[in-house]
Amino acid sequence: MSFITRSMEFQPKLVDTFHYHLWTDALHMRALAHQARNRWDRGTYVRFTLIAAWTTLEMACDEALETNGIGRRFQDNLKEEVAGKNLPKLNWSQGIWQEVSALQKLRIEFVHQGISDRNRFAEAKQADAAIDVCRRAIKAIYVHAGQVPPEWVDDNSDRGFQEESRFGVGNLISTGPGVDPNDPDTIRIALVYKDEERITQHCEAGTDYKPLLDELIRKTRVPISAVRAYRGNDLLEERELLMRGN
């Protein structure tokens, strides 16, 4: 188990499912727990990390077993769904499902019973543990159901507190040889960052712009909200993007 939000290079995240959206919430709260400057804030972020990660686990169990409402009586409903699909029983006495059971008790304390003195000022390592347990459990239930775990569950990074100065976007524009940016047939590629459109490329007339949009999305290092292609001033295609932070 590791917390890697500070050491790695960050790539903006295309959040294409609600499950992934909630998972990024959990990762973000964990990052804030590590960055918190006082024990009150840290405890808040730890608790919300657990709640978001646990809810993601509940939703993943629903999806993996093609049902709804497992979270209302989590262990009982999960046992019933597994049995109803003639799958092997889950072992709650050891391994990942024993860890899930322990995490559920902590969640119940946070959500339903109030915060104990022991957990009032929870340590950031509890957020790490919640992410780790839920990640392994999500993978386990998909495999148990004979399905491939979703790729988003391997996401383990978030910047946490963000300083705007770190997200600058350069104004460099790539113009192909002999291309006139003012020609009405010139293909123009643009991105939208903080509601501001910025041209990134001028290409010769007739250029296939779709791979250029794909490449722009793939290579961006900031959370942009859209990419666009124009012929002159005529919009050819716009792709709106859900990137965390845009």
N, C-alpha and C positions, 0 to 999 in steps of 0.2 A: 504494500500500500504506500502510495506516495502522493505528495501534494506538489504539483509541478507548475503552478501558475506564474512563477517569477522567472524561471530559468529558460523556458522555451520561447521560440519565435511564434507569435500569434497570427492565426489566420482567421479572418472574419467568418462567421458561421452562417450558412444558409439554413434557416430553421424552417423545415418543410412539413413538420407534423406537430400536433399539439403535444404529443408525448415528448418530443425533443425540446419544445419550448419550455415545458415544465422542468425537464432535466437541466436545461441551461439556467433556469432560476435557481435550482439547487446548487449548481456549480458556482454561480455568482455569490450566493449567500455564504458558501464555504470560503470563498476568497475574501469576502468582507470579514468573516470571523477571524481569519488570520491577520488581517490588516487593522482590526479594531484597536483603538488606542485606550479603551477602558473596558473593564470587565462587564459593565452593564450592556454596552453595545455588542461585545463579543457573545454574551449569553443569548441575546436576541437573535443574532445571525446564526448561531449554532442551532437553536430551536427551529428556526425557519428552514434551515438546510435539511434537517431531519424530516420536517413536515412535507416539503416539496419532493424530496427523494422518495419518501414512503408513498406519497400519492402517485408518483410516476410508477412505482412498483405495482401498486394496485391496478393501474390502467394497463400496464404491460401484461399482467396476469389475465385480465379480461380479454385482451387481444390474442394472446397466445392460445388461450383455451376457447376462444370464440364465444364469449358469454358477456354478461353485464352484471355489475353489482357485487363483485367478490369482496370489495372493501368494507361492506356493511358488517359482516361477521367474517373477518378475513380468513382465519384458519379453518373454521367450520365450512365455509363456502368453498374454499380452495380444495379441501379434502373431498367434498361432495362432487365438485366438477371433475377432479382427477379420477375419482371412482366411476362417475357417470360416463366417462370416455374410455373406460377400461385401461387406464394407464397405471403403471406401478405406483404404489403408495409413496408419498414423500416421507422422508425420515426426519421427524421433528426432534429426535433425541440427540442428534449429532450433526456435524457438518453445517452447511449453509443454512438449512432450515431451522436449526437450533439457534443460530445467530439471528435469523429473521425474527424468531419468537422473542428473543431478548430485546431486539430493537423495537418490536411492537409494544412491549411493555413500557419502554421509555416514551414512545410516541403517545400512548394512552395517558401517561402522567402529564406530558406537556399539553395535550389538547383537552383532556376531560377531567383530570383530577387536580389541576393546579401544579405549580412548580414547587418541588421540594427544596429544602435548604441545601441539600447536596447538589442540586442541579441549577440553582438560581444563577450562579455565575459559571456556567458550563465552559469547559476548555475547548479550544479549537480542534483538538484531536477527536472529540466526539463528532464533529462535523465530518472529519476525514473518515471516521469509522462508518457513519451513516451512508456516505457516498459509496464506500467500498462494499458494504454488505448489500446495499440495494443493487449495485451494478452486477455483482456476482449472482444475486437471486434472479434478476431479470434475465440474465443469460441462461441460468439454470432452468427456469420455467419454460422458456422457448424450446430449449433442447429437449426437455422432458416431454413436451407436446409434439416433438418431431418437426420443429420449425427452426429456421435460421434466426438467431438473435439480430435485432436491428443494429445498424452501424453506429447510430448516435450514442449508444450506451458506452462506447469506448472513448467518447469525448471526456477529457479529464482536466480541462483548463478553462480559466477565466481570469481576466485582468483585475477584477474587483474595482476598486476606486480608480477612475480614469481621469487623467489630466488631459485637457483638450489639446495642449501643445504637442502631445505625442501623436496626434492624429492628422498632421498636416498632409495635404495633397498637393503635389507639385503641379505646376502649370505648363510643363513641357508638352508640346504637341508634336507628334510624329507625322511628317508629310512626305509622301512617296516622291521619288525622282520625277520631275516634270509635272507634278500635280499642282494645279492652280486651286487654292482653297476657295476662291470666289466663283469658280465655274459652277453653273447650276446643276451639272451632272456629277460633280465630285461627291464621293461617298464620305460622310462624316460620322465618326464614332464618338459617343459622349457617355459620361457617367454623371450621376446625380449624387452629390454629397452635401448633406446639411441643407437640402432644398435648393442647392445651387448647381446648375448644369455646367459641366466643364468638358470641352472638346479634348479628346485624346489623340485622334488620328484623322488625317485627310488621306483618302485613297482614290485611285483613279476610277473613272466611271466604269460601271459594270462589275466592280469588285464584289465577290460573295461576302457579304457583311456578317452572316450568321456565325462563321467560325471566329470572327474578330470579337463578336459579343461574348462568345463562349470563353475565349482567351482572356478578355478583360475581367470577366467574373472570376475566373480561376486564379488570376495573378493579383487581384486587388489585395491590398494590405490594410484597407480601412473599411468600415461598415457603410457601404453605399446603399442607396435605396432604389436605384434603377440604372439600367443601361439603355442607350438609344442609338439607333442608326438612322441617318438622314441621307437623302439624295438632294443636295443643295439645301433648301429649307424645308423640304417635304419629309415628314416623318415616315420611315419605312417600317420600323418595329421598335416597340418599347417593352422591356421586360422589367416588371416591378419585382423587387427582391425583399425578402424578409431576412435581414441580417441583424443579429443582436447588436444593439447600439445605434442603429441608423434612425 
